[in-house]
Amino acid sequence: MKPEDRIAKHRRMAESYRDKYVLQQVQQGETYDEWEFTDDAVYTSPYFVAEQELVLKDVATSFDLAATVEAKAYAVVFPDWKPVEYKLWAADNGFVMRYRWEGTSSIDGATMGFYSISFVETNEDAQITHWSTYVNDEEYGPFLQAAIGARGPFHGEEYMQALSRHFEKHGLTI
């Protein structure tokens, strides 16, 4: 794939991620268009899997199912949770996405939000080899505490376990 074709695909990949969340389609199980991972693709995040590098094919919960679980869990308290601000930087070897996420609490009407930044690296076929996500605990921690009753940083499967407990508490299903 030519570099200019990879850049265009990376832009489409990032825009698909944005659109699925803005339209709140991730809660219904929609996946990000054109996202394809290599067999050895890894995910890292100091907040969600502190000090670990997860090989995505070895994780119990697939990335797309994890996104649906997360979006449904957050929607209990923040039914309108979605990106309200977005920036994208596409290159021939991947892309960077910066989001401002916000939602209004169904409990007290307060608006809470946080920024997230993701770095996505790809190979020459625009398949994802590495994905990392960063959040600021000063904003995300209180949001997450309000949304699911837990906050990180998390290790291994702890984040998915916290979401699972939230699902059980509220009788949610996929």
C-alpha positions as CSV (number, residue, x, y, z in Angstrom):
1,M,0.0,0.0,0.0
2,K,1.4,3.4,-0.9
3,P,2.1,5.9,1.9
4,E,-0.7,8.3,0.7
5,D,-3.2,5.4,0.6
6,R,-2.2,4.4,4.2
7,I,-2.6,8.0,5.3
8,A,-6.1,8.1,3.8
9,K,-7.0,4.8,5.4
10,H,-5.7,5.9,8.8
11,R,-7.9,9.0,8.5
12,R,-10.9,6.8,7.7
13,M,-10.1,4.5,10.6
14,A,-9.9,7.4,13.1
15,E,-13.1,9.0,11.7
16,S,-14.9,5.8,12.0
17,Y,-13.9,5.5,15.7
18,R,-15.2,9.0,16.2
19,D,-18.4,8.5,14.3
20,K,-19.4,5.3,16.1
21,Y,-19.1,7.0,19.4
22,V,-20.6,10.3,18.4
23,L,-23.7,8.5,17.1
24,Q,-23.6,6.2,20.2
25,Q,-23.5,3.1,18.0
26,V,-20.8,1.4,20.0
27,Q,-23.4,0.7,22.7
28,Q,-25.3,-1.4,20.2
29,G,-22.2,-3.4,19.3
30,E,-21.0,-1.5,16.2
31,T,-17.3,-1.8,15.5
32,Y,-14.9,0.7,14.0
33,D,-14.8,0.5,10.2
34,E,-11.6,-0.7,8.6
35,W,-9.9,-1.5,11.9
36,E,-7.8,-4.6,11.3
37,F,-5.2,-6.0,13.8
38,T,-2.1,-8.1,13.1
39,D,-2.0,-11.4,15.0
40,D,0.6,-10.0,17.4
41,A,-1.0,-6.5,17.9
42,V,-0.6,-5.1,21.4
43,Y,-2.5,-2.7,23.5
44,T,-0.9,-0.6,26.3
45,S,-2.2,2.0,28.7
46,P,-0.8,3.3,32.0
47,Y,-4.3,3.6,33.2
48,F,-6.2,0.6,31.9
49,V,-3.5,-2.0,32.0
50,A,-0.8,-0.4,34.1
51,E,2.8,-1.5,33.3
52,Q,1.5,-4.2,30.9
53,E,1.5,-4.9,27.2
54,L,-1.5,-7.0,26.2
55,V,-1.4,-9.1,23.1
56,L,-5.0,-8.5,21.9
57,K,-5.6,-12.0,20.5
58,D,-4.7,-13.4,24.0
59,V,-7.1,-11.1,26.0
60,A,-10.3,-12.8,27.2
61,T,-12.5,-9.9,25.9
62,S,-12.1,-8.8,22.4
63,F,-11.5,-5.0,21.8
64,D,-14.8,-4.4,20.1
65,L,-16.8,-6.3,22.8
66,A,-14.8,-4.4,25.5
67,A,-15.8,-1.1,23.8
68,T,-19.5,-2.0,23.8
69,V,-19.3,-3.1,27.5
70,E,-17.6,0.2,28.4
71,A,-20.1,2.4,26.5
72,K,-23.1,0.5,27.9
73,A,-21.7,0.7,31.4
74,Y,-21.0,4.5,31.2
75,A,-24.5,5.1,29.8
76,V,-26.2,4.0,33.0
77,V,-25.2,7.2,34.7
78,F,-24.1,9.2,31.6
79,P,-26.7,8.3,28.9
80,D,-25.4,11.0,26.5
81,W,-21.7,10.2,27.0
82,K,-19.7,10.8,23.7
83,P,-16.9,12.8,22.2
84,V,-17.6,16.5,22.1
85,E,-14.2,17.6,20.7
86,Y,-11.9,15.7,18.4
87,K,-8.5,16.0,16.7
88,L,-6.8,13.6,14.4
89,W,-3.3,13.4,13.1
90,A,-2.8,10.8,10.4
91,A,0.6,9.7,9.1
92,D,1.8,6.8,6.9
93,N,2.7,4.6,9.9
94,G,-0.5,5.3,12.0
95,F,-2.5,8.0,13.6
96,V,-3.1,9.9,16.8
97,M,-6.5,10.8,18.1
98,R,-7.3,13.3,20.9
99,Y,-10.8,13.4,22.3
100,R,-12.8,15.4,24.8
101,W,-15.5,13.0,26.2
102,E,-18.4,14.4,28.2
103,G,-21.7,13.2,29.6
104,T,-24.5,14.6,31.8
105,S,-25.3,12.6,34.9
106,S,-28.8,11.2,35.1
107,I,-28.4,11.3,38.9
108,D,-27.6,15.0,39.6
109,G,-27.5,16.7,36.1
110,A,-23.8,17.5,36.4
111,T,-21.6,17.4,33.3
112,M,-18.4,15.5,33.6
113,G,-15.7,14.9,31.1
114,F,-12.1,14.0,30.4
115,Y,-9.5,13.9,27.6
116,S,-8.1,10.7,26.1
117,I,-5.3,10.4,23.6
118,S,-4.6,7.3,21.5
119,F,-1.6,6.4,19.5
120,V,-2.2,3.8,16.8
121,E,0.7,2.3,14.9
122,T,0.2,0.2,11.7
123,N,2.2,-1.9,9.3
124,E,2.6,-1.4,5.6
125,D,-0.9,-2.9,5.0
126,A,-2.5,-0.4,7.5
127,Q,-3.1,-3.2,10.0
128,I,-2.8,-2.2,13.6
129,T,0.3,-3.4,15.4
130,H,0.2,-1.2,18.5
131,W,-2.5,0.8,20.2
132,S,-2.0,2.9,23.3
133,T,-4.4,5.1,25.3
134,Y,-3.7,7.8,27.8
135,V,-6.1,9.6,30.2
136,N,-5.6,12.1,32.9
137,D,-6.7,10.7,36.3
138,E,-7.5,14.1,37.7
139,E,-10.6,14.2,35.3
140,Y,-11.1,10.6,34.3
141,G,-10.8,9.1,37.9
142,P,-13.8,11.1,39.2
143,F,-15.8,10.5,36.0
144,L,-15.1,6.7,36.2
145,Q,-16.0,6.7,39.9
146,A,-19.3,8.3,39.1
147,A,-19.9,6.1,36.1
148,I,-19.1,2.7,37.4
149,G,-18.0,3.1,41.0
150,A,-14.3,2.3,40.5
151,R,-11.2,4.1,39.4
152,G,-7.7,3.0,38.2
153,P,-5.1,2.6,37.4
154,F,-6.0,-1.0,36.6
155,H,-3.8,-4.0,36.0
156,G,-4.6,-6.9,33.6
157,E,-8.3,-7.6,33.5
158,E,-9.2,-5.4,36.5
159,Y,-10.9,-2.8,34.3
160,M,-13.1,-5.3,32.6
161,Q,-13.9,-6.9,36.0
162,A,-15.0,-3.5,37.3
163,L,-17.3,-3.1,34.3
164,S,-18.6,-6.6,34.8
165,R,-19.5,-5.8,38.4
166,H,-21.3,-2.7,37.2
167,F,-23.2,-4.8,34.6
168,E,-24.3,-7.2,37.4
169,K,-25.3,-4.4,39.7
170,H,-27.5,-2.8,37.1
171,G,-28.8,-6.0,35.4
172,L,-27.2,-5.1,32.1
173,T,-26.6,-7.6,29.3
174,I,-24.8,-7.4,26.0
